[in-house]
Amino acid sequence: MTSEFAMSAMSVAEFLLWATLAALFWKKGLARRFPVMTAYIALHLLATPFLLLVLYLYSQPWGRAFYSVFFFGDWGLYIASAVLLCFICLEVFRSALAAFPGLMKVGVVIFRWAILISVIFTFSSTSFHARGVIEIIPTIAYALMRSVSILELCLLAFLCLSMNALRLPIRDVSFGIALGFGLMSANDFVHASLTSVHSSLTAPIQIVYELLTLVGMSIWAAYCVLPERSRKPVVMPASSAIYRWNEIASALGHTGTQVAIQQPANGFFLTDVEKVVEKVLSRNLKGRESEL
């Protein structure tokens, strides 16, 4: 089996998996719970056959004119996927902490700042000394994907370490999405670090990259097919540390009620009252003496 045939077969399998995931998300009602993930699946479902068609036309002897279409389409999909992945991480994070609204509120703010700092650090440490658009677009795409890949790995590590505290079952779809993206992000991170801009589409590293992508998508499909355990209301003792942190986080940002505090009377006020009383008494005494 040649490498060209292997890549073509895996590309067709990838499209079939995207179509399967779209059907499962629609059937299981996951589109309402994960709208950004649904948009991510829809984007790849529409873009994959288009890119396959353009790639086929480009491979023909007369199809050199389709190189620009495939180049900008492929890298545009890559960059759009990286941007959507940032919002998917937020979506999974919210779903995992749904039982703790206080921690979710504070955590989302911290998570947004982590995304911003990660992107700024990645682009500030990347050299953009390129001669033209053909070279600078892959550089931007690889830098952005490296940043998102680290973010996804951190999210997966957080869920693995805090599953017991968050009462998050291992069969929850949010954990399955994070697990699939964790594998794919490690794949993207290694691929972006080892692949050059002008590498062949049939290189061995491209085949391994496509194979691991199919494995990650298969994990999502398996989590959608398997019956998910319903998350029961979390009941925790009041002495629990995570319960106290959730209460503290819920109280952050609330102004509370205003209490009017009456200041105690000071000595000067009492002295003035005494003087007024003495004046009134002296006037009354003078009035009685004049009557006598």
Secondary structure as GFF3:
##gff-version 3
##sequence-region A 1 292
A	DSSP	alpha_helix	3	28	.	.	.	ID=ss1
A	DSSP	alpha_helix	30	33	.	.	.	ID=ss2
A	DSSP	alpha_helix	35	59	.	.	.	ID=ss3
A	DSSP	three_ten_helix	64	66	.	.	.	ID=ss4
A	DSSP	alpha_helix	67	96	.	.	.	ID=ss5
A	DSSP	alpha_helix	101	124	.	.	.	ID=ss6
A	DSSP	alpha_helix	133	166	.	.	.	ID=ss7
A	DSSP	alpha_helix	173	194	.	.	.	ID=ss8
A	DSSP	alpha_helix	204	225	.	.	.	ID=ss9
A	DSSP	alpha_helix	241	251	.	.	.	ID=ss10
A	DSSP	alpha_helix	267	291	.	.	.	ID=ss11
###
